[in-house]
Structures are given as C-alpha cells and as structure tokens.
C-alpha cells in the first residue's frame, strides 16, 4: 500500500525490483478466488484493492 501511495501507480511487470510485489499481489488474488485466504486478512486485502483500483491504468485512446 505504501508503494502505491508513494509512486501513484501499481507495481510494474517491467521493473525487476517490483516483481516480488506484483507476484504477491497476483498470488493473493488467486488464493482468494480458491477460498484459501484467511478471512481475518481478507478485509485488509480488500482495502488494498480499493487503493490499487485508484491507480488502475487508463486507456488513453478512449
């Protein structure tokens, strides 16, 4: 969350130093989809997703 608020963007797949954050983000979303994520941590991740959606990339050609 601190990364996104500081840099005003999500972790990039093109920067090697951000791969760990991006992989954690994707793996956590998969765990939630399967139902394997602990419910006590789910609320914190939902808040993180709200922040991430603020920095979602927009198509400049719309």
ZIHU-V643992 format. One record per residue. N is the residue number from 1. RES is the residue in one letter. PHI is phi in radians with two decimals (NA if undefined). PSI is psi in whole degrees, -180 to 180 (* if undefined). NEAR is the number of other C-alpha atoms within 10 Angstrom. Layout:
BEGIN
N:RES:PHI:PSI:NEAR + N:RES:PHI:PSI:NEAR
END
This chain:
BEGIN
1:X:NA:-42:12 + 2:X:-1.06:-40:8 + 3:X:-1.03:-48:12 + 4:X:-1.19:-38:15 + 5:X:-1.23:-34:13 + 6:X:-1.30:-45:8 + 7:X:-1.66:-7:10 + 8:X:0.99:40:14 + 9:X:-2.86:167:16 + 10:X:-1.42:165:21 + 11:X:-1.09:142:20 + 12:X:-1.67:144:12 + 13:X:-1.39:-10:13 + 14:X:-1.63:-9:8 + 15:X:-1.91:121:9 + 16:X:-1.06:-36:10 + 17:X:-1.23:-12:11 + 18:X:-1.83:0:14 + 19:X:-1.07:-40:14 + 20:X:-1.08:-42:11 + 21:X:-1.12:-44:15 + 22:X:-1.13:-43:17 + 23:X:-1.12:-40:13 + 24:X:-1.10:-43:11 + 25:X:-1.03:-48:16 + 26:X:-1.19:-41:10 + 27:X:-1.15:-38:12 + 28:X:-1.16:-40:16 + 29:X:-1.10:-37:15 + 30:X:-1.18:-41:13 + 31:X:-1.10:-39:12 + 32:X:-1.12:-42:14 + 33:X:-1.08:-36:10 + 34:X:-1.42:-17:9 + 35:X:1.56:16:10 + 36:X:-1.64:-1:10 + 37:X:-1.51:136:15 + 38:X:-1.08:132:10 + 39:X:-1.09:-29:11 + 40:X:-1.22:-23:8 + 41:X:-1.67:-12:9 + 42:X:-1.11:-41:13 + 43:X:-1.09:-40:11 + 44:X:-1.14:-41:10 + 45:X:-1.19:-36:18 + 46:X:-1.10:-38:11 + 47:X:-1.13:-40:12 + 48:X:-1.09:-39:15 + 49:X:-1.15:-35:15 + 50:X:-1.08:-44:10 + 51:X:-1.14:-42:17 + 52:X:-1.11:-36:18 + 53:X:-1.19:-25:12 + 54:X:-1.15:-31:13 + 55:X:-1.83:22:15 + 56:X:-1.13:138:11 + 57:X:-1.19:136:10 + 58:X:-1.88:145:7 + 59:X:-1.32:120:6 + 60:X:-1.33:-9:5 + 61:X:-1.71:7:4 + 62:X:-1.33:*:4
END
